[in-house]
């Protein structure tokens, strides 16, 4: 067995596929390929697989991911129609008014380079302006301290891998010491909140599989995983960020959509009432080229 090999765990019935990230004499550090879970496993509990098997859990996640993407795209179409109708009524326009959109900008820090690539592809597909950085979970706080004043995002995603340290017996689900990376996520959230304390001025989405949900919220996250200490899908943070990016600044993010339409569902992601980051501007950007600027007035 080598680093990079795909494996499943015998003791869990091979329900989740992992990639080997580290090897010791008789143990391995493994990270989920579809779910943001990091775990330690005895080598003799691992079975090497030549490719990622389509387990029942994986198939279900793919179906839910397709449904969630369709809902987001439908939401965008409905939003465009509402913008058009609203502007026509507000301006008593005889023809469709030209306008431009300013969705909220995302800064996405990810502890997994493969997940980051998938996330950035989805942001691009959904037309969400986003900047992504692959950062080890332990370095996220320092990275945010450096990047926030430069990027000036509306939304920050802090994610990677996590998991309950079940090797520590007895373990306490309400102690940060029982988690692989929840303390690192908390430290990063605290840095972001020092930069911007207002929950509606900077939306923070944090956590991974089985993360300490309550601690992340207390640190200042708007949305976090995982209320039920369950596995969350790799793209769940992206869907929440996209929802916040395209929700109007006049409205709050629809919590029902967040809780029920993410891939992992109500036990995977939760949060607090938060306003969106999306704005409409007038006139349309194409029309700006016709404007005459008086130099003396500048």
Secondary structure, 3 states (H helix, E strand, C coil): CCCCCEEEEHHHCCCCCEEEEEECCCEEEEEECCECEEEEEEHHHEEECCCCCCCHHHHHHHHHHHHHHHHHHHHHHHHHHHHHHHHHHHHCCCCCCCCEEECCCEEEEECCHHHHHHHHHHHHHHCCCEEEEECCHHHHHHHHHHHHHHHCCCEEEEECCECECCCCCCCCCCCHHHECCHHHHHHHHHHHHHHCCCCCCCEEEECCCCCCHHHHHHHCCCEECCCCCCCCECCHHHHHHHHHHCCECCCECCHHHHHHHCCCCCCCCEECCCECCEEEECCCHHHHCCCCCCHHHC
